[in-house]
Amino acid sequence: MSGVVFHQIAEGIMAQNLKLSVTDAKDSTKPLVPMVKNGNLLATDYVLSALGFNVKNGWNGAYPFGNNVWGTVETNKRDITFSEKKNINKQLVPDVHNMGARDAIYLLENCGIKVVMFGRGKVVEQSLAPGERIKQGMVCKLRFA
């Protein structure tokens, strides 16, 4: 019985010190560009820089905590490009398509909209149309895939 417990503890300790490099998973014949979600661009740039990816118009990994920069991300075979959304209007439903749960829920609840989510991944469907005027008590259903 103690052997099983020791095995689980040992695996947990080994996993803490495990450092994987993105280059280990890279196919040498193809350029590697990860799938990136829309949302907080500063956080996205911070993670991409830590993993060694260059973003055309990013902040080189600088991440001033507490300041969010919202926008969309476009990727092609070689490049990652950010498009910043300057002002989020809190009277209109934001477009949260292609965002992760954290960013989508933050934006919607910050506008006073209750969120119900189904699935995981990135937002592929939202029940409230982007740009619709926000009314008190609105509920938005998000489907993730």
C-alpha atoms as one frame of an Amber mdcrd trajectory, in Angstrom:
protein
   0.000   0.000   0.000   2.786   2.451   0.831   4.450   1.758  -2.536   1.503
   3.278  -4.425   1.534   6.383  -2.217   5.309   6.764  -2.621   4.953   6.407
  -6.414   2.342   9.201  -6.576   4.429  11.518  -4.369   7.548  10.852  -6.452
   5.683  11.590  -9.705   4.381  14.866  -8.270   7.870  15.960  -7.217   9.357
  15.067 -10.614   6.590  16.970 -12.450   7.435  20.153 -10.512  10.943  20.237
 -11.961   9.949  19.248 -15.492  10.897  21.945 -17.990   9.812  21.415 -21.547
  10.908  23.499 -24.470   8.658  24.445 -27.371  11.442  23.372 -29.725  11.051
  19.770 -28.524   7.595  19.616 -30.116   8.540  21.584 -33.224   8.613  19.910
 -36.635  11.843  21.039 -38.282  10.212  21.119 -41.742   7.386  23.524 -40.826
   7.322  26.874 -39.032   5.562  26.630 -35.670   2.853  29.224 -34.956   0.558
  28.373 -32.050  -3.216  28.768 -32.052  -3.816  31.975 -30.081  -7.130  33.156
 -28.599  -8.501  36.691 -28.660  -8.768  38.604 -25.384  -6.206  40.282 -23.134
  -3.329  40.998 -25.512  -0.830  41.886 -22.778  -1.233  38.487 -21.137  -1.048
  36.763 -24.515   2.118  38.648 -25.458   3.676  37.821 -22.078   3.083  34.079
 -22.539   4.183  34.047 -26.194   7.399  35.927 -25.336   8.140  33.519 -22.470
   7.798  30.642 -24.952  10.160  32.341 -27.434   7.665  33.532 -30.056   7.926
  36.951 -31.658   4.806  39.048 -32.120   4.875  41.687 -34.861   3.299  44.495
 -32.847   3.494  43.213 -29.258   5.056  44.551 -26.092   8.076  42.193 -26.024
   6.780  40.337 -22.995   6.254  43.431 -20.810   3.153  42.826 -18.701   2.109
  45.729 -16.464  -0.232  43.936 -14.061  -3.724  45.402 -13.700  -3.824  46.995
 -17.145  -5.716  44.983 -19.747  -5.409  45.621 -23.461  -8.290  43.933 -25.300
  -8.207  42.898 -28.911  -7.956  40.177 -31.494  -5.105  37.999 -32.721  -4.417
  36.995 -36.310  -1.997  34.231 -37.218  -0.688  32.951 -40.501   2.041  30.425
 -41.284   4.843  32.620 -39.948   3.478  35.629 -38.038   1.307  36.569 -35.069
  -0.314  40.021 -35.239  -2.351  41.845 -32.574  -5.238  44.235 -33.325  -6.112
  46.340 -30.303  -9.710  47.397 -29.565  -9.343  50.879 -28.130 -12.546  51.431
 -26.135 -14.973  48.793 -24.896 -18.474  50.316 -24.721 -20.123  49.046 -21.527
 -23.612  49.775 -22.896 -23.204  47.305 -25.772 -22.661  43.532 -25.695 -18.975
  42.852 -26.511 -17.959  40.341 -29.173 -16.252  37.521 -27.268 -15.862  35.052
 -30.160 -12.520  33.172 -30.144 -11.781  34.192 -26.534 -10.998  31.851 -23.689
 -13.403  31.525 -20.763 -11.465  33.829 -18.447 -11.425  36.814 -20.801 -14.952
  36.297 -22.172 -16.544  36.022 -18.730 -14.538  38.988 -17.425 -15.684  41.241
 -20.270 -19.347  40.204 -20.122 -19.689  40.325 -16.338 -17.878  43.667 -16.254
 -20.755  44.960 -18.420 -23.335  43.534 -15.986 -24.239  40.434 -18.029 -24.619
  37.068 -16.280 -22.801  34.265 -18.103 -23.685  30.588 -18.539 -21.022  28.499
 -20.256 -21.040  25.142 -22.039 -17.917  23.230 -23.101 -14.281  24.297 -23.046
 -11.729  25.828 -25.378 -12.610  29.110 -27.040 -15.966  30.807 -27.592 -17.606
  29.633 -30.813 -21.119  30.903 -30.103 -22.673  33.580 -27.894 -26.434  33.917
 -27.385 -26.466  37.734 -27.259 -25.582  39.498 -30.489 -22.440  41.645 -30.312
 -23.382  45.327 -30.341 -26.844  44.737 -28.817 -27.791  47.314 -26.161 -27.339
  45.894 -22.640 -30.395  45.694 -20.386 -30.439  44.854 -16.680 -30.670  41.127
 -15.934 -29.356  39.922 -19.316 -27.922  36.399 -19.489 -25.474  35.325 -22.194
 -24.960  31.651 -22.981 -21.477  30.891 -24.289 -20.595  27.696 -26.145 -16.935
  26.725 -26.175 -15.202  24.245 -28.499
